[in-house]
């Protein structure tokens, strides 16, 4: 009987076959791209903000940003939820870094000069997955607006 229980727990310790592990850069890029895609309109300002954000935040070259965004887009296309991305961020980032990521999402959402309700919905959902308190969520938004 103990052998069966041990086998059961071993099954839970094994990685889930459908769940991909992404590195932190891909996870952040994927969430940024998801906000950018939310309003079904790709603006040059959003693409420019995405590129500059990834270059600055991760100290990347233009070629590395292109490769990262391609990988992140492919990951998004095969993803069923945001958990695979948020779990990487939660594992590797402090609370203040997670708030900073929410602020990056807000910056991208406002890059075209207007906030689409779908963009806000995604940022709100991601903030919950990153365990960002509502007050910090609002503070990050206000930091971008002001």
Secondary structure, DSSP 8 states (H G I E B T S, - for coil): -HHHHHHHHHHHHS--TT-----HHHHHHHHHHHHHHTTS---HHHHHHHHHHHHHHHT--HHHHHHHHHHHHHHHHH-SSSHHHHHHHHHH--HHHHHHHHHHHHHHHTTTSS--HHHHHHHHHHHHHTT--HHHHHHHHHHHH-
